[in-house]
Amino acid sequence: MAQTLSAQRGVDPSSISWRPSLSLAAPGLDDCSWPGLEWRPASERAVAALLTRNQLRAESHVRDIAVAFLASLWSADMPLPNRLLPQAFQLPGGGMQLEWHAGSDHVEVSIEASGVVGLYIDSTSGSFDLEVVPNGSPIPRVLFETIQRITTAARDAHAAR
């Protein structure tokens, strides 16, 4: 199992909890097997809606990585389902960036056209700037925990209306 941690600020690397390795990219979605496979249809619809709504263009392998990433997030065993859609932005060359924000918690997932996946997490656990190697690196647990807090904050904000 590969673990990639390109840079990190504020936290001892040995304190990070890693999830089992995920295959985030592959020649095609039908060839992939990763946690969250049951969420693939919903995440495919979500990525298509994000691209259409924001009039974004992304390379097909970038869309596949985004689909796999959302499916794995949504399948995480957390108290509140993590099915909050991110904001989406186009990156140069056909890449895309997914972002979730609430209070002091921020998550940015940059999927470059080259297939490199960069994670920026700013949370109560610290600030992390990580690179996840598709087909090799796991997604750090701190990302799941931060998305959980953002989802809770969003749910609470909508309930207060």
Secondary structure as the mmCIF struct_conf table of DSSP 4:
data_model
#
loop_
_struct_conf.conf_type_id
_struct_conf.id
_struct_conf.beg_label_comp_id
_struct_conf.beg_label_asym_id
_struct_conf.beg_label_seq_id
_struct_conf.end_label_comp_id
_struct_conf.end_label_asym_id
_struct_conf.end_label_seq_id
STRN STRN1 ALA A 7 ARG A 9
BEND BEND1 GLY A 10 VAL A 11
HELX_RH_3T_P HELX_RH_3T_P1 PRO A 13 SER A 15
HELX_LH_PP_P HELX_LH_PP_P1 ILE A 16 SER A 17
STRN STRN2 TRP A 18 TRP A 18
HELX_LH_PP_P HELX_LH_PP_P2 ARG A 19 SER A 21
BEND BEND2 PRO A 27 PRO A 27
HELX_RH_3T_P HELX_RH_3T_P2 LEU A 29 ASP A 31
TURN_TY1_P TURN_TY1_P1 PRO A 35 GLY A 36
HELX_RH_3T_P HELX_RH_3T_P3 LEU A 37 TRP A 39
HELX_RH_AL_P HELX_RH_AL_P1 ARG A 40 ARG A 53
TURN_TY1_P TURN_TY1_P2 ASN A 54 GLN A 55
HELX_RH_AL_P HELX_RH_AL_P2 SER A 60 TRP A 74
TURN_TY1_P TURN_TY1_P3 SER A 75 SER A 75
BEND BEND3 ALA A 76 ALA A 76
BEND BEND4 PRO A 79 LEU A 80
HELX_LH_PP_P HELX_LH_PP_P3 LEU A 84 PRO A 86
STRN STRN3 GLN A 87 LEU A 91
HELX_RH_3T_P HELX_RH_3T_P4 PRO A 92 GLY A 94
STRN STRN4 GLY A 95 ALA A 102
TURN_TY1_P TURN_TY1_P4 GLY A 103 SER A 104
STRN STRN5 ASP A 105 ILE A 111
TURN_TY1_P TURN_TY1_P5 ALA A 113 SER A 114
BEND BEND5 GLY A 115 GLY A 115
STRN STRN6 VAL A 117 SER A 123
TURN_TY1_P TURN_TY1_P6 THR A 124 SER A 125
STRN STRN7 GLY A 126 VAL A 132
TURN_TY1_P TURN_TY1_P7 PRO A 134 GLY A 136
HELX_LH_PP_P HELX_LH_PP_P4 SER A 137 ILE A 139
STRN STRN8 PRO A 140 PRO A 140
HELX_RH_AL_P HELX_RH_AL_P3 ARG A 141 ALA A 159
TURN_TY1_P TURN_TY1_P8 ALA A 160 ALA A 160
#
